[in-house]
Amino acid sequence: MAPRTDVDSAPFWAGLREHRIVLQRCEADGRLRFPPMPSCPHCGTPGGTEVEVSGDARIYSWVAVHRALTPAQESEVPYTIATVELPEGVRMVGRLDGEPGDGVAVSPVFVDHDDWTELRWRA
């Protein structure tokens, strides 16, 4: 199912469709943030500027999923969900293709669906 977008997340999802990772940068303190939101969670400044990042990261944490949430997902298990940390200090969550392990280097993988693109990570 396609994610629901809003005014803040639309640039992120549009970037994924183009196989790019677009995050928000606070114009006041310069910090990047994810997920997209109306204002900086650190200083409260509204708005932000979209910037593209490489997506190269390291695994911060991970969990293996062995039970499907719905019968339609039974063919997907087992799979791994990882929290990754980008060099810019932002953490993101996504499915991991490859062997998990704390600190393992990963790169982005863009999986195109009919009407949206999923961001995964490859170890």
HELIX and SHEET records of a PDB file:
HELIX    1   1 ALA A   10  ARG A   17  1                                   8    
HELIX    2   2 PRO A   71  GLU A   76  5                                   6    
SHEET    1   A 3 LEU A  32  ARG A  33  0                                        
SHEET    2   A 3 ILE A  21  ARG A  25 -1                                        
SHEET    3   A 3 THR A  49  VAL A  53 -1                                        
SHEET    1   B 6 ALA A  57  VAL A  65  0                                        
SHEET    2   B 6 TYR A  79  GLU A  85 -1                                        
SHEET    3   B 6 ARG A  91  ASP A  97 -1                                        
SHEET    4   B 6 THR A 117  ARG A 122  1                                        
SHEET    5   B 6 ALA A 105  ASP A 112 -1                                        
SHEET    6   B 6 ALA A  57  VAL A  65 -1                                        
END                                                                             
